[in-house]
């Protein structure tokens, strides 16, 4: 069972939800450099509140894995499946790159028990590269 989020973490979750509502990866994802450039040039980074929260979560994904883990799971619970690629390509992917070994048991449990987590995980580059978490 995961711990409850703290009040500061709750504020960060709210800011990240703002960012997710403002900035989503395109679907279908661009396949060429030209398609990506068109999308990138037309996209808006969103509000300062959302963007600042998003970057704070990146920092936690590197330096405070316990908080990042709880916040990522909370974001997954409160967001929609259209947000999961953005979360997977962003802070969750960073978290996995830095802490997947330390959180192997927690990741395995979520992959087994949480269909939303399993779907988000499929969007990460780790889904194909980490033998212990094959899905």
C-alpha positions in Angstrom: 0.0 0.0 0.0 1.4 3.4 -0.9 1.6 6.3 1.5 -0.7 9.2 1.4 0.5 12.3 -0.5 1.5 15.3 1.5 0.0 18.8 1.1 3.0 20.1 -1.0 2.8 16.9 -3.1 -0.9 17.5 -3.6 -0.1 21.0 -4.9 2.5 19.6 -7.3 0.0 17.0 -8.5 -2.5 19.8 -9.2 0.1 21.8 -11.2 1.1 18.7 -13.2 -2.5 18.0 -14.0 -2.7 21.5 -15.4 0.3 20.8 -17.5 -1.1 17.5 -18.8 -4.4 19.3 -19.7 -2.4 21.9 -21.7 0.3 19.8 -23.3 -0.2 16.4 -24.8 1.9 14.5 -27.2 0.3 14.3 -30.6 -1.7 11.3 -31.7 -0.7 9.8 -34.0 2.9 10.5 -33.0 5.0 12.2 -35.7 7.0 9.7 -37.7 9.3 12.1 -39.6 11.4 15.0 -38.7 9.1 17.2 -40.7 6.0 16.0 -39.0 7.6 16.6 -35.6 8.8 20.0 -36.5 5.3 21.1 -37.6 3.9 19.8 -34.3 6.7 21.3 -32.2 6.4 24.7 -33.9 2.6 24.8 -33.4 2.6 23.6 -29.8 2.4 25.9 -26.8 4.3 25.1 -23.6 1.3 26.0 -21.5 1.0 28.0 -18.3 3.8 28.8 -16.0 2.0 26.9 -13.1 1.8 23.7 -15.1 5.2 24.0 -16.6 6.9 24.7 -13.3 5.1 21.8 -11.7 6.2 19.5 -14.5 9.8 20.5 -14.1 9.6 20.1 -10.3 8.4 16.6 -10.9 11.4 15.9 -13.1 13.7 17.1 -10.3 11.9 14.7 -7.9 12.1 11.9 -10.4 15.9 12.2 -10.1 16.5 13.3 -6.6 13.5 12.2 -4.4 12.2 8.9 -5.8 9.9 8.3 -2.9 7.9 11.5 -3.5 8.1 11.1 -7.3 6.7 7.5 -7.1 3.7 8.6 -5.0 3.1 11.6 -7.3 3.4 9.6 -10.5 0.9 7.1 -9.2 -1.5 9.8 -8.1 -1.2 11.5 -11.5 -1.9 8.2 -13.2 -5.0 7.8 -11.1 -6.3 11.3 -11.8 -5.4 11.6 -15.4 -6.9 10.1 -18.6 -5.3 7.5 -20.9 -4.6 10.3 -23.4 -2.2 11.8 -20.8 -0.2 8.6 -20.2 2.1 8.9 -23.2 3.2 12.4 -22.0 3.7 11.1 -18.4 5.6 8.1 -19.7 7.8 10.1 -22.0 8.5 12.6 -19.2 8.9 12.2 -15.5 7.9 8.6 -15.3 10.6 7.7 -17.9 13.1 9.8 -16.0 12.1 8.0 -12.8 12.6 4.6 -14.4 16.0 5.6 -15.9 17.3 6.5 -12.4 15.4 4.2 -10.0 13.9 1.2 -11.7 16.3 -1.2 -9.9 15.5 0.3 -6.5 11.8 0.2 -7.2 11.7 -3.2 -9.0 9.3 -4.7 -6.6 6.9 -1.8 -6.6 7.0 -1.6 -10.4 6.4 -5.3 -10.7 3.4 -5.1 -8.4 1.9 -2.2 -10.3 2.4 -4.0 -13.6 0.5 -7.0 -12.2 -2.2 -5.2 -10.3 -2.8 -1.9 -12.1 -4.0 -1.9 -15.7 -3.6 1.9 -16.1 0.1 1.6 -14.9 0.6 -1.3 -17.3 -0.7 0.8 -20.2 1.4 3.8 -19.2 4.5 1.6 -18.9 4.0 0.4 -22.5 4.6 4.0 -23.6 8.1 4.0 -22.1 11.3 2.9 -23.8 11.8 0.6 -20.8 8.9 -1.6 -21.9 11.1 -3.2 -24.6 14.5 -3.0 -22.9 14.1 -4.4 -19.4 13.7 -8.2 -19.3 12.5 -8.3 -15.8 9.5 -6.2 -16.6 8.3 -7.7 -19.9 4.6 -7.2 -20.4 
